[in-house]
Amino acid sequence: MWGKLMVQINQKDKDSFIYPRSRYYGEIKPENLVFNANLQEFAHKVSYIANLETGGKLSPDEAYEQIHMLWRKLKHSKNELKIGINKVN
């Protein structure tokens, strides 16, 4: 039992180290919080891709394509959450 608990605790520590989350200071609305989480994930992944390209593990074209795909997913998320669209009350 203790071994399983320690693995879970260690996994949480590892995840928070590898994928740190910054505090959100903007307007607190569910869609803003979700988009902020998506934006932070995008930034982390772009950083990894850039480091792999810099280290010669990815070609510039591969890096560009991966970042472009991530950008499209982030843009889709923004549109689905209706971020930046003036809403009529």
C-alpha positions as CSV (number, residue, x, y, z in Angstrom):
1,M,0.0,0.0,0.0
2,W,2.7,2.5,1.0
3,G,4.7,1.8,-2.2
4,K,1.7,2.6,-4.4
5,L,1.0,5.8,-2.5
6,M,4.7,6.9,-2.8
7,V,4.6,6.2,-6.5
8,Q,1.5,8.4,-6.8
9,I,3.1,11.2,-4.8
10,N,6.3,11.0,-6.8
11,Q,4.3,11.1,-10.0
12,K,2.5,14.3,-8.9
13,D,5.9,15.9,-8.0
14,K,7.3,14.8,-11.3
15,D,4.4,16.1,-13.3
16,S,4.4,19.5,-11.5
17,F,8.1,19.8,-12.1
18,I,7.9,18.9,-15.8
19,Y,4.6,20.7,-16.4
20,P,4.6,23.7,-14.0
21,R,1.5,25.8,-14.0
22,S,1.6,29.5,-13.5
23,R,-1.0,31.3,-11.5
24,Y,-3.8,33.0,-13.6
25,Y,-4.3,36.7,-12.9
26,G,-6.9,37.5,-15.5
27,E,-10.7,37.7,-15.3
28,I,-11.9,34.5,-13.6
29,K,-14.3,32.8,-16.0
30,P,-14.3,29.1,-16.8
31,E,-13.5,29.6,-20.5
32,N,-10.6,31.9,-19.6
33,L,-9.2,29.3,-17.1
34,V,-9.4,26.5,-19.7
35,F,-7.8,28.6,-22.4
36,N,-5.0,29.6,-20.0
37,A,-4.3,25.9,-19.3
38,N,-4.3,25.2,-23.0
39,L,-2.0,28.2,-23.6
40,Q,0.5,27.1,-21.0
41,E,0.5,23.5,-22.4
42,F,1.1,25.0,-25.9
43,A,4.1,27.1,-24.5
44,H,5.6,24.0,-22.8
45,K,5.3,21.9,-25.9
46,V,6.8,24.6,-28.2
47,S,9.7,24.9,-25.8
48,Y,10.4,21.2,-26.0
49,I,10.1,21.2,-29.8
50,A,12.5,24.2,-30.1
51,N,15.0,22.5,-27.8
52,L,14.8,19.3,-29.9
53,E,15.4,21.2,-33.1
54,T,18.3,23.2,-31.5
55,G,19.8,19.9,-30.3
56,G,19.5,18.4,-33.8
57,K,16.9,15.8,-32.9
58,L,14.3,17.4,-35.2
59,S,14.7,19.1,-38.5
60,P,13.6,22.7,-38.8
61,D,10.7,21.6,-41.1
62,E,9.6,18.9,-38.6
63,A,9.7,21.5,-35.8
64,Y,7.8,24.0,-37.8
65,E,5.1,21.4,-38.7
66,Q,4.7,20.3,-35.1
67,I,4.4,23.9,-33.8
68,H,2.0,24.7,-36.6
69,M,-0.2,21.8,-35.6
70,L,-0.1,22.9,-32.0
71,W,-1.0,26.4,-33.0
72,R,-4.0,25.2,-35.0
73,K,-5.2,23.2,-31.9
74,L,-4.8,26.3,-29.7
75,K,-6.7,28.5,-32.2
76,H,-9.5,25.9,-32.4
77,S,-9.6,25.9,-28.6
78,K,-9.9,29.7,-28.6
79,N,-12.7,29.6,-31.1
80,E,-14.6,26.9,-29.3
81,L,-14.3,28.7,-26.0
82,K,-15.4,32.0,-27.7
83,I,-12.4,33.9,-26.3
84,G,-12.1,37.4,-27.7
85,I,-15.5,37.4,-29.2
86,N,-17.8,40.2,-28.1
87,K,-20.8,38.7,-26.5
88,V,-24.2,40.5,-26.5
89,N,-25.8,40.2,-23.1
